Amino acid sequence: MTRHATELPSFDTLMEMATERPEELENLRQRMTEDILRNAPPERRRRLLGVVFRIDAERRMAKNPLQACIKISQMMMDSALELRDGILGPLPVRNESRPAQIIPLRRSKPNR
């Protein structure tokens, strides 16, 4: 496994950077992204550049950091589902035309 030149600081340090020095945190993010791209195999670099472009676009279009986080998280989930479908095949579609069987639940008498 390749060790990257830029190490990730501790969580507490990252939190401090986010609240007090956001430009430093952004510089760290860019350096680490560049480090990953530089060390990526050439046959994967183009795909990674595309992913970085999409992430940066979502961050720019987001109204706030939380919205960006949610959008990027959804991108990751979509990618994981695509991978799962590629390995296992798509999940069967449920037939929603059949009515569901409803099972009544009865409240039991409390034990005293």
Secondary structure in CASP SS format (residue, H / E / C, confidence):
PFRMAT SS
TARGET T0000
AUTHOR 0000-0000-0000
METHOD secondary structure of the structure
MODEL  1
M C 1.00
T C 1.00
R C 1.00
H C 1.00
A C 1.00
T C 1.00
E C 1.00
L C 1.00
P C 1.00
S C 1.00
F H 1.00
D H 1.00
T H 1.00
L H 1.00
M H 1.00
E H 1.00
M H 1.00
A H 1.00
T H 1.00
E H 1.00
R C 1.00
P H 1.00
E H 1.00
E H 1.00
L H 1.00
E H 1.00
N H 1.00
L H 1.00
R H 1.00
Q H 1.00
R H 1.00
M H 1.00
T H 1.00
E H 1.00
D H 1.00
I H 1.00
L H 1.00
R H 1.00
N H 1.00
A C 1.00
P C 1.00
P H 1.00
E H 1.00
R H 1.00
R H 1.00
R H 1.00
R H 1.00
L H 1.00
L H 1.00
G H 1.00
V H 1.00
V H 1.00
F H 1.00
R H 1.00
I H 1.00
D H 1.00
A H 1.00
E H 1.00
R H 1.00
R H 1.00
M H 1.00
A C 1.00
K C 1.00
N C 1.00
P H 1.00
L H 1.00
Q H 1.00
A H 1.00
C H 1.00
I H 1.00
K H 1.00
I H 1.00
S H 1.00
Q H 1.00
M H 1.00
M H 1.00
M H 1.00
D H 1.00
S H 1.00
A H 1.00
L H 1.00
E H 1.00
L H 1.00
R H 1.00
D H 1.00
G H 1.00
I H 1.00
L H 1.00
G C 1.00
P C 1.00
L C 1.00
P C 1.00
V C 1.00
R C 1.00
N C 1.00
E C 1.00
S C 1.00
R C 1.00
P C 1.00
A C 1.00
Q C 1.00
I C 1.00
I C 1.00
P C 1.00
L C 1.00
R C 1.00
R C 1.00
S C 1.00
K C 1.00
P C 1.00
N C 1.00
R C 1.00
END
